[in-house]
Amino acid sequence: MAKDFRELLVEASRHDVFGRFFKELQIGFKAVVSFQASSVHSCEPAETLDDPYQYTQWEVQLRQINKPIDIPVIGIWDEFKQNDWAKKFDRPEFQRSMIGEFVTTEEAQQVYESLLAYAIGADHIKSEDEVVILEPDAELKKLRACSGCAGGGPK
């Protein structure tokens, strides 16, 4: 069983006007997820609380490291769009990610577990221990190269 996603949340910044932001999680070499809740996010309660366990709804963002998440075949959204939790997600114009507003804590956990199962099943990571907590503005790097789609280079 996967950890509660809230155990992985690390505060990146907090500001009276701009709210609080948690660091993103990189799950495998394709998926990045962001769980946010503060006075500036689509969450419940819509305030900046010290205890993330007090939130009942979250703003969740899913993105892919180097491509828009919903490109057919290349994007990983095809793997998730049929899930019940995916109905709350949409890709805003001019963005490369899917954003879900007022995602319940249970749905947010399902998002995390779905991404984790995908990354392990696709052999992007071996276990949950390989989930990476990203520093803000960190340059995203593939954890290892995929050998498909000519990504393995010359043999």
DALINSUL-V522723 format. One record per backbone hydrogen bond with DSSP energy under -1.0 kcal/mol. CO is the residue of the C=O (numbers start at 0). NH is the residue of the N-H. E is the energy in kcal/mol with one decimal. If there is no record, write none. Layout:
BEGIN
co:CO nh:NH e:E
co:CO nh:NH e:E
END
This chain:
BEGIN
co:3 nh:6 e:-2.3
co:4 nh:7 e:-1.4
co:9 nh:22 e:-3.0
co:12 nh:20 e:-2.4
co:14 nh:18 e:-1.5
co:18 nh:14 e:-1.7
co:20 nh:11 e:-3.4
co:20 nh:12 e:-1.6
co:23 nh:133 e:-2.7
co:24 nh:32 e:-2.7
co:25 nh:131 e:-2.6
co:26 nh:30 e:-1.0
co:29 nh:64 e:-2.0
co:30 nh:26 e:-2.6
co:31 nh:62 e:-2.6
co:32 nh:24 e:-2.9
co:33 nh:60 e:-2.3
co:35 nh:58 e:-2.6
co:37 nh:40 e:-1.5
co:40 nh:42 e:-1.8
co:41 nh:101 e:-2.0
co:43 nh:55 e:-2.8
co:43 nh:56 e:-1.6
co:44 nh:46 e:-2.0
co:46 nh:48 e:-1.0
co:50 nh:53 e:-2.0
co:51 nh:54 e:-1.2
co:55 nh:104 e:-1.7
co:56 nh:43 e:-1.5
co:57 nh:102 e:-3.0
co:58 nh:35 e:-2.9
co:59 nh:99 e:-3.4
co:60 nh:33 e:-2.3
co:61 nh:97 e:-2.8
co:62 nh:31 e:-2.5
co:67 nh:70 e:-1.3
co:68 nh:76 e:-2.4
co:70 nh:74 e:-3.1
co:71 nh:73 e:-2.2
co:75 nh:78 e:-1.6
co:76 nh:79 e:-1.6
co:76 nh:80 e:-2.4
co:79 nh:82 e:-2.2
co:83 nh:86 e:-1.3
co:84 nh:87 e:-1.3
co:85 nh:88 e:-1.9
co:89 nh:98 e:-3.2
co:91 nh:94 e:-1.7
co:95 nh:68 e:-2.2
co:97 nh:61 e:-2.9
co:98 nh:89 e:-1.7
co:99 nh:59 e:-2.6
co:102 nh:57 e:-2.9
co:103 nh:107 e:-3.0
co:104 nh:108 e:-2.1
co:105 nh:109 e:-1.8
co:106 nh:110 e:-2.4
co:107 nh:111 e:-2.3
co:108 nh:112 e:-2.8
co:109 nh:113 e:-2.6
co:110 nh:114 e:-2.5
co:111 nh:115 e:-2.5
co:112 nh:116 e:-2.6
co:113 nh:117 e:-2.4
co:114 nh:118 e:-2.6
co:115 nh:119 e:-2.4
co:116 nh:120 e:-2.8
co:117 nh:121 e:-2.5
co:118 nh:123 e:-3.1
co:118 nh:124 e:-1.3
co:119 nh:122 e:-1.4
co:126 nh:129 e:-1.8
co:127 nh:130 e:-1.9
co:131 nh:25 e:-3.1
co:134 nh:137 e:-2.0
co:147 nh:150 e:-2.4
co:149 nh:152 e:-1.1
END
